Amino acid sequence: MDDFFQQWRTYRTVVNQGYMEHNRIADNILRQILPLAQGLDILDLGCGDAEVFFQLLPELTVNAYRGVDSSAAALEVLTERFNNRDVAFQLDCQDMMDFLSSHDGQSDVILAGFCLHHLSFDDKKRCLELAYGCLREHGVMFIYDIFLQPGESRNQYLANYLNYMQANWTAMSVQELEALSAHITGCDFPEEVQTFRQWSQDVGFEQFRSLWEGGWHSHKLLQLKRG
Ligand SMILES: C[S@@+](CC[C@H](N)C(=O)[O-])C[C@H]1O[C@@H](n2cnc3c(N)ncnc32)[C@H](O)[C@@H]1O
């Protein structure tokens, strides 16, 4: 991957402006996890500065939070966000595939937000396999990310997303839009929801639901449950 996430400010502006719909994603996840037992162990893959987790936090009793990200800059911001919060947390500055390959802990909830699309096709499936092994019985994984429409090619996806961004992300400077375009063009490899549905069956998840689709259609939230 490029070094886009090593300078965190541009992505933070995107999140603050609501361009990737983190508020609505958090609302939809909250509706699903409120009925779960409290005292949750949460694993956040490609956590960045954990925007969705911090939106969920006031409503949950968290036993421990574990965040994994390869960007030191993101984890620096995240460490500051934990200041004065009464939550046990551990952050790992590591590739998520390396982390998952050697992690032997188990969680109640796994979040994977806008990060799986950076993995290769094979690693995405392997990531689901490894994540399944890190979930307790009845544990749940939430994947919120960008997805291809059925039959859409990556080139069509890129043209659509970049047009949408140029037309709607009006708070971004010309330089920021250029950096975003270069990052998206070089590093975004989304798949169709159907591909994730098939993988989740292959891996053994008992339930797969497409929970939410964003105002921009490629933003979606999936829920995978271990029975
Ligand atoms: C678009 S940001 C999403 C951050 C956060 N999850 C959110 O929803 O706002 C993608 C994050 O995934 C991280 N990332 C991408 N590929 C990764 C990998 N292979 N291992 C660990 N982190 C990765 C990046 O460093 C970045 O912080």
The ligand as a Tripos MOL2 file, in Angstrom:
@<TRIPOS>MOLECULE
LIG
   27    29     1     0     0
SMALL
NO_CHARGES

@<TRIPOS>ATOM
      1 C1         -9.7990    3.9270    5.2390 C.3       1 LIG1
      2 S1         -8.9100    3.6300    6.7240 S.3       1 LIG1
      3 C2        -10.2090    3.0350    7.7960 C.3       1 LIG1
      4 C3         -9.9310    3.3260    9.2490 C.3       1 LIG1
      5 C4        -11.0900    2.9470   10.1830 C.3       1 LIG1
      6 N1        -11.2840    1.5170   10.2360 N.3       1 LIG1
      7 C5        -12.3580    3.6290    9.7760 C.2       1 LIG1
      8 O1        -13.3640    2.9530    9.5610 O.co2     1 LIG1
      9 O2        -12.3530    4.8580    9.6630 O.co2     1 LIG1
     10 C6         -8.0590    2.1190    6.3400 C.3       1 LIG1
     11 C7         -7.0990    1.7110    7.4560 C.3       1 LIG1
     12 O3         -6.6730    0.3760    7.2170 O.3       1 LIG1
     13 C8         -5.2820    0.3130    7.4850 C.3       1 LIG1
     14 N2         -4.7730   -0.8440    6.7230 N.ar      1 LIG1
     15 C9         -4.8690   -1.0710    5.3940 C.ar      1 LIG1
     16 N3         -4.3100   -2.2530    5.0700 N.ar      1 LIG1
     17 C10        -3.8550   -2.7890    6.2390 C.ar      1 LIG1
     18 C11        -3.2000   -4.0060    6.5900 C.ar      1 LIG1
     19 N4         -2.8850   -4.9090    5.6490 N.pl3     1 LIG1
     20 N5         -2.8880   -4.2310    7.8760 N.ar      1 LIG1
     21 C12        -3.1970   -3.3160    8.8300 C.ar      1 LIG1
     22 N6         -3.8120   -2.1460    8.5750 N.ar      1 LIG1
     23 C13        -4.1510   -1.8890    7.2950 C.ar      1 LIG1
     24 C14        -4.7370    1.6590    7.0420 C.3       1 LIG1
     25 O4         -3.5020    1.9540    7.6360 O.3       1 LIG1
     26 C15        -5.8630    2.5830    7.4940 C.3       1 LIG1
     27 O5         -5.6480    3.0410    8.8080 O.3       1 LIG1
@<TRIPOS>BOND
     1     1     2 1
     2     2     3 1
     3     2    10 1
     4     3     4 1
     5     4     5 1
     6     5     6 1
     7     5     7 1
     8     7     8 2
     9     7     9 1
    10    10    11 1
    11    11    12 1
    12    11    26 1
    13    12    13 1
    14    13    14 1
    15    13    24 1
    16    14    15 ar
    17    14    23 ar
    18    15    16 ar
    19    16    17 ar
    20    17    18 ar
    21    17    23 ar
    22    18    19 1
    23    18    20 ar
    24    20    21 ar
    25    21    22 ar
    26    22    23 ar
    27    24    25 1
    28    24    26 1
    29    26    27 1
@<TRIPOS>SUBSTRUCTURE
     1 LIG1         1 GROUP 0 **** ****
